[in-house]
Amino acid sequence: MCSAGRRWGRRQRVLLWGVLLAAWEAAWGQLHYSVPEEMPKGSFVGDVANDLGLQLPALPDHGVRVVSEGRTQYFSLHEKTGHLVTAERIDREQLCRLVEKCVLRCELIVEGEMKVYEVDVEIMDINDNSPTFKDMELEEKISEMTAPGSRFSLPRANDPDSGQNSLQSYELSGDEHFSLAVQTGPGGDQRPELVLAKALDREEAAFHELVLRAIDGGDPTRTGTARIRVTVRDANDNAPVFSQTEYTVRVPEDVPVGSVLVTVTATDADEGLNGHVKYSLKKAMDMASDIFHLDHETGAITLLRSLDFEEGNFYELEVQARDDGDLFDTAKVAITVADINDNVPEISVRSALSEISEDAPSGTVVALLHVHDRDSGANGEVRCSLDGNVPFLLESSQGSYYRVVTARELDREQQSEYNVTVRASDGGWPALQSSRVLALRVLDVNDNAPVFSQERYSA
């Protein structure tokens, strides 16, 4: 009951901070909220109507709605209260697997006023995942001639939670011959190592059973365990050595599946089985293991599935070369993905009129458009234009928004309908294009007097 109360108290503080921050930034046309992950559908996110100063009874009349980027709409607007609420249960680890700060963006469209407000919602982590090892049963083979103080790399646990809720420490139990050392990597990650504390004697004990425990910093804490069986065997005095400490490769995102991207090479001066090197990936539970395959015998790294620059543009692998005597060397492989122009600009009609009076003044807004291209650099730079000689202009609004406005007063008697084609073209080579057609009907006003066919009639 106490731990549940503390968790609820933390959630209340997170929501209160999100409300205060939103009230301060509302004047700038952008709202920021925060909400814990895994909240049920319909949970309160923020009072956008109050923060933006919108009158509650007028919300339906103004056509106020929420639009989220992407296919899934995670937020919606409660029509009666004007509150922004969750439309789906949100799993932070599923949405933001590779980023530390998880922010979902949506837009509040006020159609009656042709206004757009940006809303950022930070998804706060809760301790809903335990540290896990890729393999629950591990085996280490160590020579009985190994000197005390020698270290052996152990598998790392993975915890998709972030911050204090993620993996914090390791513990080792089971045998006086071994102890645990934890090294801190360049990125702050913890790397457990098995340390030989006392000399081994195969005749005294051929096997040693150990338990490696990974612990997170949540409240309450969560743990994951792996059992380690150490087999004692004969001497091996030469470890494999990689030809490079770090391999770097740059590939375009359209490289064919099955291509060999790079081959790592390690040599061992020993003979026989002690000199037989096998390669393995040591970064467990990482997305890269689903994209790349390492040949255990040749060291060739091949592509398992198509790359997408927009999904990920950099991958780092840690490769280990281990001989049969369990001596090893490690090297890093850095793979950079280069962008190509493979995404067509997307034109979204946020709001549009279907009819307009012929006496509407010049500059009347008939449509609000949003243009987006998922490519980067010049490939993602979009230019918009209108096709044909039409009495309309395209004006750049805020960010990636454009407005279609009348260039002059219309005349229904000359033309009663228009099909306005908006075309978007990116800056790639060759350029990719897309278009949207806006249909607009001109309404008549009484602006013409009756006219006789003759000025004078005689009979």
C-alpha positions as CSV (number, residue, x, y, z in Angstrom):
1,M,0.0,0.0,0.0
2,C,2.9,2.4,0.9
3,S,4.7,1.8,-2.4
4,A,1.5,2.2,-4.4
5,G,0.9,5.5,-2.6
6,R,4.4,6.8,-3.4
7,R,3.9,5.9,-7.1
8,W,0.5,7.7,-7.1
9,G,2.2,10.7,-5.4
10,R,4.9,10.9,-8.0
11,R,2.3,10.7,-10.8
12,Q,0.4,13.6,-9.2
13,R,3.6,15.7,-9.0
14,V,4.4,14.9,-12.7
15,L,0.9,16.0,-13.8
16,L,1.0,19.2,-11.7
17,W,4.4,20.2,-13.2
18,G,2.9,19.5,-16.7
19,V,0.0,21.8,-16.0
20,L,2.1,24.7,-14.6
21,L,4.5,24.4,-17.6
22,A,1.6,24.4,-20.1
23,A,0.1,27.6,-18.5
24,W,3.4,29.4,-18.9
25,E,3.9,28.5,-22.6
26,A,0.3,28.8,-23.8
27,A,0.9,32.4,-24.7
28,W,3.5,31.3,-27.2
29,G,1.1,29.1,-29.2
30,Q,2.7,25.9,-27.9
31,L,1.7,23.7,-25.0
32,H,3.8,21.2,-23.1
33,Y,2.4,18.4,-20.9
34,S,3.7,15.3,-19.3
35,V,1.9,12.1,-18.5
36,P,3.1,8.7,-17.1
37,E,3.1,5.8,-19.6
38,E,0.6,2.9,-19.4
39,M,-2.2,5.3,-18.2
40,P,-5.7,3.9,-19.2
41,K,-7.5,5.3,-22.2
42,G,-9.3,8.5,-21.5
43,S,-6.8,9.7,-18.8
44,F,-6.3,13.4,-18.3
45,V,-3.3,15.0,-20.1
46,G,-4.0,18.8,-19.9
47,D,-6.7,21.4,-19.9
48,V,-5.9,22.8,-23.4
49,A,-9.2,24.9,-23.5
50,N,-8.2,26.8,-20.3
51,D,-4.5,27.0,-21.2
52,L,-5.3,28.5,-24.6
53,G,-8.1,30.7,-23.4
54,L,-10.8,29.0,-25.5
55,Q,-14.4,29.5,-24.5
56,L,-15.8,26.0,-23.7
57,P,-19.3,26.4,-25.2
58,A,-17.8,27.6,-28.5
59,L,-15.5,24.6,-29.0
60,P,-17.9,22.5,-31.2
61,D,-18.8,25.7,-33.2
62,H,-15.2,26.4,-33.9
63,G,-14.5,22.9,-35.2
64,V,-11.7,22.2,-32.7
65,R,-9.9,18.9,-33.1
66,V,-6.7,17.2,-32.3
67,V,-4.4,15.8,-35.1
68,S,-1.4,13.5,-34.2
69,E,1.6,12.8,-36.4
70,G,1.7,9.2,-37.7
71,R,-1.1,6.6,-38.1
72,T,-2.0,6.1,-34.5
73,Q,-3.9,8.9,-32.7
74,Y,-2.7,8.8,-29.1
75,F,-4.7,11.9,-27.9
76,S,-8.2,13.3,-28.3
77,L,-10.2,16.3,-27.1
78,H,-13.0,15.8,-24.6
79,E,-15.9,17.8,-26.1
80,K,-17.5,18.6,-22.8
81,T,-14.5,19.6,-20.7
82,G,-12.0,20.7,-23.3
83,H,-9.4,18.4,-21.7
84,L,-6.7,16.7,-23.8
85,V,-7.0,13.0,-22.9
86,T,-5.3,9.8,-24.0
87,A,-6.9,7.9,-26.8
88,E,-4.8,4.8,-26.4
89,R,-2.7,3.1,-23.7
90,I,0.8,4.4,-24.3
91,D,3.9,2.2,-23.9
92,R,7.0,4.4,-23.7
93,E,9.4,1.5,-24.4
94,Q,7.5,0.6,-27.6
95,L,7.4,4.1,-28.9
96,C,10.8,5.5,-27.9
97,R,13.0,2.5,-27.9
98,L,16.2,4.4,-28.8
99,V,15.6,7.8,-27.3
100,E,16.0,9.0,-23.7
101,K,13.3,11.7,-23.8
102,C,10.0,10.5,-25.2
103,V,7.9,13.3,-26.6
104,L,4.7,12.8,-28.7
105,R,3.6,15.8,-30.8
106,C,0.1,16.7,-31.8
107,E,-1.7,19.7,-33.2
108,L,-4.9,21.4,-32.0
109,I,-6.7,22.7,-35.1
110,V,-9.3,25.5,-34.6
111,E,-11.0,25.4,-38.0
112,G,-13.2,28.4,-37.5
113,E,-10.2,30.7,-36.7
114,M,-7.8,28.9,-39.1
115,K,-5.3,28.5,-36.2
116,V,-3.0,25.7,-35.2
117,Y,-1.5,25.2,-31.8
118,E,1.4,22.7,-31.2
119,V,1.1,20.4,-28.3
120,D,4.1,18.4,-26.9
121,V,3.4,15.6,-24.5
122,E,6.3,14.0,-22.7
123,I,5.7,10.3,-21.8
124,M,7.3,9.7,-18.4
125,D,8.8,6.4,-17.6
126,I,7.4,4.1,-14.9
127,N,9.2,1.0,-13.6
128,D,7.2,-1.6,-15.6
129,N,10.1,-3.7,-16.9
130,S,12.6,-5.9,-15.1
131,P,16.2,-6.3,-16.2
132,T,16.5,-9.4,-18.4
133,F,19.4,-11.4,-19.8
134,K,19.3,-12.7,-23.4
135,D,20.3,-16.2,-22.1
136,M,19.2,-17.4,-18.7
137,E,21.8,-20.2,-18.6
138,L,25.4,-19.2,-19.4
139,E,28.6,-21.3,-19.7
140,E,32.1,-20.1,-19.2
141,K,35.2,-22.2,-19.9
142,I,38.3,-21.1,-18.0
143,S,41.8,-22.7,-18.1
144,E,43.1,-24.0,-14.8
145,M,46.4,-22.1,-15.6
146,T,44.6,-18.8,-15.7
147,A,46.2,-16.4,-13.2
148,P,44.1,-14.9,-10.4
149,G,42.9,-11.4,-11.3
150,S,42.0,-12.4,-14.9
151,R,38.8,-11.0,-16.1
152,F,36.1,-12.4,-18.4
153,S,33.3,-10.5,-20.1
154,L,29.8,-11.3,-18.9
155,P,26.6,-10.7,-20.8
156,R,24.8,-7.5,-20.0
157,A,21.2,-7.3,-18.9
158,N,18.7,-5.1,-20.8
159,D,16.1,-2.9,-19.1
160,P,14.0,-0.8,-21.5
161,D,13.0,1.6,-18.7
162,S,14.9,4.9,-18.5
163,G,16.6,7.0,-15.8
164,Q,16.5,5.6,-12.2
165,N,14.1,2.9,-13.3
166,S,16.7,1.4,-15.7
167,L,19.5,-1.0,-14.8
168,Q,21.7,0.3,-11.9
169,S,23.9,-2.5,-10.6
170,Y,25.0,-6.1,-10.7
171,E,25.6,-8.7,-8.0
172,L,27.4,-12.1,-8.1
173,S,27.0,-15.0,-5.7
174,G,28.0,-18.6,-5.5
175,D,31.7,-19.3,-5.2
176,E,34.8,-18.0,-3.4
177,H,36.9,-18.5,-6.6
178,F,35.2,-15.6,-8.4
179,S,34.2,-12.0,-7.8
180,L,32.4,-9.4,-9.9
181,A,33.9,-6.2,-11.4
182,V,31.7,-3.6,-13.2
183,Q,33.3,-1.3,-15.8
184,T,31.7,1.9,-17.0
185,G,31.7,2.3,-20.8
186,P,32.1,5.6,-22.7
187,G,28.3,6.0,-22.9
188,G,27.9,5.4,-19.1
189,D,26.7,1.7,-19.6
190,Q,27.8,-0.9,-17.1
191,R,29.8,-3.8,-18.3
192,P,30.0,-6.7,-15.8
193,E,33.2,-8.8,-15.7
194,L,33.9,-12.1,-14.0
195,V,37.1,-11.8,-12.0
196,L,39.1,-14.9,-11.0
197,A,39.8,-14.3,-7.3
198,K,41.5,-17.7,-6.5
199,A,43.5,-20.1,-8.6
200,L,41.5,-23.0,-10.1
201,D,42.3,-26.7,-9.8
202,R,40.5,-28.9,-12.2
203,E,41.2,-32.0,-10.1
204,E,39.7,-30.3,-7.1
205,A,36.6,-28.9,-8.9
206,A,35.8,-29.3,-12.5
207,F,32.7,-27.0,-12.4
208,H,31.6,-23.9,-10.5
209,E,28.0,-22.7,-10.3
210,L,27.4,-18.9,-10.1
211,V,24.4,-16.6,-10.1
212,L,24.6,-13.1,-11.8
213,R,21.8,-10.7,-10.7
214,A,20.9,-7.4,-12.4
215,I,19.1,-4.8,-10.3
216,D,17.3,-1.6,-11.4
217,G,16.7,1.6,-9.3
218,G,12.9,1.6,-9.2
219,D,10.7,1.6,-6.1
220,P,10.2,-1.2,-5.5
221,T,13.3,-2.6,-7.3
222,R,13.1,-5.2,-10.0
223,T,15.7,-7.9,-10.7
224,G,16.7,-10.4,-13.3
225,T,19.1,-13.3,-12.9
226,A,21.3,-15.6,-15.1
227,R,23.0,-18.8,-14.0
228,I,26.6,-19.2,-14.9
229,R,28.3,-22.6,-15.1
230,V,32.1,-22.3,-15.2
231,T,33.9,-25.3,-16.7
232,V,37.6,-25.6,-15.8
233,R,39.9,-26.8,-18.6
234,D,43.5,-26.7,-19.8
235,A,45.8,-23.8,-20.6
236,N,45.6,-21.4,-23.5
237,D,48.2,-18.6,-23.6
238,N,47.3,-16.5,-26.6
239,A,44.1,-14.4,-27.1
240,P,42.6,-13.5,-30.4
241,V,43.5,-10.0,-31.7
242,F,41.4,-8.0,-34.0
243,S,43.1,-6.3,-37.0
244,Q,41.3,-3.0,-36.0
245,T,39.9,-1.8,-32.7
246,E,37.1,-0.1,-34.5
247,Y,35.5,-0.7,-37.9
248,T,33.6,2.1,-39.6
249,V,31.4,1.7,-42.7
250,R,29.0,4.0,-44.5
251,V,26.2,2.5,-46.6
252,P,23.2,4.0,-48.5
253,E,19.8,3.1,-47.1
254,D,18.8,1.3,-50.3
255,V,21.7,-1.3,-50.0
256,P,20.2,-4.7,-51.0
257,V,19.3,-7.2,-48.2
258,G,21.9,-9.9,-47.9
259,S,24.8,-7.6,-48.8
260,V,28.0,-7.9,-46.8
261,L,28.6,-4.6,-45.2
262,V,32.0,-5.3,-43.5
263,T,34.1,-8.2,-42.4
264,V,35.9,-8.2,-39.1
265,T,39.1,-10.3,-38.7
266,A,40.9,-11.5,-35.6
267,T,43.9,-13.8,-35.5
268,D,45.1,-16.2,-32.8
269,A,48.8,-17.3,-32.5
270,D,47.7,-20.6,-30.9
271,E,47.3,-23.8,-32.8
272,G,44.5,-26.3,-33.0
273,L,41.3,-25.7,-31.1
274,N,42.9,-23.0,-29.0
275,G,43.6,-21.0,-32.2
276,H,40.1,-21.4,-33.7
277,V,38.4,-18.1,-33.5
278,K,34.6,-17.6,-33.4
279,Y,32.8,-14.3,-33.6
280,S,29.7,-13.1,-31.7
281,L,27.7,-10.0,-31.0
282,K,27.9,-9.0,-27.3
283,K,25.4,-6.2,-27.3
284,A,22.3,-8.2,-26.3
285,M,18.7,-7.2,-26.8
286,D,19.6,-4.4,-29.2
287,M,17.6,-3.4,-32.3
288,A,20.8,-3.9,-34.3
289,S,20.7,-7.6,-33.8
290,D,17.4,-7.7,-35.8
291,I,18.9,-5.8,-38.7
292,F,22.5,-7.2,-39.0
293,H,23.8,-10.8,-39.0
294,L,27.3,-11.8,-37.9
295,D,28.8,-15.0,-39.4
296,H,30.4,-16.8,-36.4
297,E,33.1,-18.3,-38.6
298,T,34.0,-15.7,-41.2
299,G,33.2,-12.5,-39.3
300,A,31.1,-11.1,-42.2
301,I,28.3,-8.8,-41.2
302,T,25.4,-8.9,-43.6
303,L,22.1,-7.1,-43.8
304,L,19.0,-9.0,-42.7
305,R,16.3,-6.5,-43.6
306,S,16.0,-3.2,-45.5
307,L,17.5,-0.1,-43.9
308,D,15.5,3.1,-43.4
309,F,17.3,6.3,-42.7
310,E,14.2,7.8,-41.1
311,E,14.0,4.9,-38.7
312,G,17.7,4.8,-37.8
313,N,20.8,6.4,-39.3
314,F,23.5,5.1,-37.0
315,Y,24.2,1.7,-35.5
316,E,27.1,0.6,-33.2
317,L,27.9,-3.1,-32.7
318,E,30.3,-4.7,-30.2
319,V,31.9,-7.8,-31.7
320,Q,33.8,-10.4,-29.7
321,A,36.4,-12.8,-31.1
322,R,36.8,-15.8,-28.7
323,D,39.0,-18.8,-29.1
324,D,38.2,-22.3,-27.9
325,G,40.2,-21.6,-24.7
326,D,37.8,-18.7,-23.9
327,L,40.3,-15.9,-24.4
328,F,38.8,-13.0,-26.3
329,D,39.2,-9.6,-27.9
330,T,36.5,-7.0,-28.6
331,A,36.1,-4.4,-31.4
332,K,33.5,-1.9,-32.3
333,V,31.7,-1.7,-35.6
334,A,30.1,1.7,-36.5
335,I,27.6,1.6,-39.4
336,T,26.3,5.0,-40.7
337,V,23.3,5.0,-43.0
338,A,23.2,7.6,-45.7
339,D,19.9,9.1,-46.7
340,I,18.5,8.8,-50.3
341,N,15.4,10.6,-51.7
342,D,12.9,7.8,-51.2
343,N,10.0,9.7,-49.6
344,V,7.4,11.7,-51.5
345,P,6.3,15.0,-50.0
346,E,3.0,14.6,-48.2
347,I,0.3,17.2,-48.4
348,S,-2.4,17.1,-45.7
349,V,-5.5,19.3,-45.9
350,R,-6.0,20.5,-42.3
351,S,-9.0,22.7,-43.1
352,A,-10.7,23.8,-46.4
353,L,-13.8,25.6,-47.7
354,S,-16.0,23.8,-50.3
355,E,-17.8,27.0,-51.4
356,I,-17.1,30.7,-51.4
357,S,-19.2,33.8,-52.1
358,E,-18.2,35.7,-55.3
359,D,-17.9,39.0,-53.4
360,A,-15.4,37.6,-50.8
361,P,-12.6,40.1,-50.4
362,S,-9.1,39.4,-51.7
363,G,-6.9,37.5,-49.3
364,T,-9.8,35.3,-48.0
365,V,-8.4,32.0,-46.7
366,V,-10.0,29.0,-48.5
367,A,-7.6,26.2,-47.3
368,L,-5.0,25.4,-44.6
369,L,-2.4,22.8,-45.8
370,H,0.5,21.0,-44.1
371,V,3.4,19.7,-46.1
372,H,5.9,17.1,-44.7
373,D,8.8,15.1,-46.2
374,R,10.4,12.4,-44.1
375,D,13.7,12.7,-45.9
376,S,16.6,14.8,-44.5
377,G,18.7,17.7,-45.9
378,A,17.9,18.8,-49.4
379,N,15.8,15.6,-49.9
380,G,13.4,16.8,-47.3
381,E,13.1,20.5,-48.4
382,V,9.7,21.0,-49.9
383,R,8.6,23.8,-52.3
384,C,4.8,24.3,-53.0
385,S,3.0,25.9,-56.0
386,L,-0.4,26.2,-57.6
387,D,-1.0,24.8,-61.1
388,G,-2.6,26.9,-63.9
389,N,-3.8,30.5,-64.0
390,V,-6.2,30.6,-61.1
391,P,-7.3,33.6,-59.0
392,F,-5.6,32.2,-55.9
393,L,-2.3,32.6,-54.1
394,L,-0.3,30.2,-51.9
395,E,1.1,31.9,-48.7
396,S,3.6,30.3,-46.3
397,S,2.2,30.2,-42.8
398,Q,3.9,28.9,-39.7
399,G,6.4,26.1,-40.0
400,S,5.4,23.7,-42.7
401,Y,1.9,25.2,-43.1
402,Y,0.6,27.0,-46.2
403,R,-2.7,28.9,-46.8
404,V,-4.5,29.1,-50.1
405,V,-6.1,32.6,-50.4
406,T,-8.0,34.5,-53.1
407,A,-5.9,36.8,-55.2
408,R,-8.8,39.0,-56.3
409,E,-12.6,39.1,-56.1
410,L,-14.3,36.2,-58.0
411,D,-17.0,36.4,-60.6
412,R,-19.5,33.6,-60.7
413,E,-20.8,34.6,-64.1
414,Q,-17.4,34.1,-65.6
415,Q,-16.5,30.8,-63.7
416,S,-18.7,29.1,-61.1
417,E,-16.3,26.3,-60.0
418,Y,-12.6,25.8,-59.5
419,N,-10.4,22.8,-59.1
420,V,-7.2,24.2,-57.5
421,T,-4.2,21.9,-57.8
422,V,-1.5,22.3,-55.1
423,R,1.8,20.7,-56.0
424,A,4.7,19.9,-53.6
425,S,8.2,19.1,-54.9
426,D,11.3,18.2,-52.8
427,G,14.9,19.2,-53.3
428,G,16.2,15.8,-54.2
429,W,17.7,14.6,-57.5
430,P,15.6,13.6,-59.2
431,A,12.9,15.5,-57.3
432,L,9.8,13.7,-56.0
433,Q,6.4,15.3,-56.3
434,S,2.9,15.0,-55.0
435,S,-0.3,17.0,-55.5
436,R,-3.8,17.6,-54.0
437,V,-6.8,19.0,-55.7
438,L,-9.1,21.5,-53.9
439,A,-12.7,21.7,-55.3
440,L,-14.3,25.1,-54.7
441,R,-17.8,26.3,-55.8
442,V,-18.5,30.0,-56.2
443,L,-21.8,31.2,-54.8
444,D,-23.8,33.9,-56.6
445,V,-24.7,37.4,-55.2
446,N,-27.1,39.9,-56.8
447,D,-24.5,42.0,-58.6
448,N,-26.1,42.3,-62.1
449,A,-29.1,44.4,-63.1
450,P,-31.6,43.2,-65.8
451,V,-30.7,44.5,-69.3
452,F,-33.0,44.8,-72.3
453,S,-31.9,43.3,-75.5
454,Q,-32.7,46.6,-77.3
455,E,-32.8,50.2,-76.2
456,R,-35.8,51.0,-78.3
457,Y,-38.7,49.0,-79.7
458,S,-41.2,50.2,-82.5
459,A,-44.4,48.6,-83.6
